[in-house]
Amino acid sequence: MLPDPMTINYFGDKVFARQGTSNPEVLGRFLYAPDNIELTVRQNKTAARFRREMRFTVPKIVEDPISGVSKEVSASCILAFDEPRFGFSDADLLNLWSGLLGFTNPSDGEKLKRVIAGEN
């Protein structure tokens, strides 16, 4: 089980407290209550595959440019590992992530900025 609370740097360090869930072996939910920012960690298993997902979701209240009415919207950043039940070690998955992290190198971010801008 992940530690509680968890600190995440998002415009400065924010402390996220674990929230109760009906199935803590499958879902961990952490909340930064002042801004309703959420981190969820899921572990899904099927007969053939594992899917491990981390989702970081940030809500905002913004004005709809068409109607002029304020509404809540959100954006998420998702990291997911989808793997067969056998054949890949934890080290293999860490290397997989390292390869993608190299592509999205946060020190310069040029490729990631291009993806966010809509290139493929």
Secondary structure, 3 states (H helix, E strand, C coil): CCCCCEEEECCCEEEEEEECCCCCCCEEEEEEHHHCEEEEEEEEECCCEEEEEEEEEEEEEEECCCCCCEEEEEEEEEEEEEEECCCCCHHHHHHHHHHHHHHCCCCCCHHHHHHHCCCC
